[in-house]
């Protein structure tokens, strides 16, 4: 059933003109990115691996907001939009980043990452 549905969706999309396929593919891709990003941020185990990408982001009061990458209206639709009136006072996560690449790759498996799993 799912395979048949996928084939029908793909065939339907392929039959659309290019001017309709481009924005549709952007929206579908952004929905996938939004939910993947949200899961990585809100799931403690996944956050341990994703935290390295947030050492330059705003700190605790801005967490769990603005997941979309290109289409901010996704955050408005799913209730995660955050539009502060001023720039954040500080950026990053609670734990400082490891010094070298090997330690950064091993960080999600460390006790520091377990303690910092979205606890801040």
Buried (B, 14 or more C-beta within 10 A) or exposed (E): EEEEEEEEEEEEEEEEEEEEEEEEEEBEEBBEBBEEBBEBBEBEEBBBBBBBEBBEBBBEEBBEBBBBEEBBEBBEEBEBBEEEEEEEEEEBBEBEBBEEEEEEEEBBEBEBBEEBBBEE
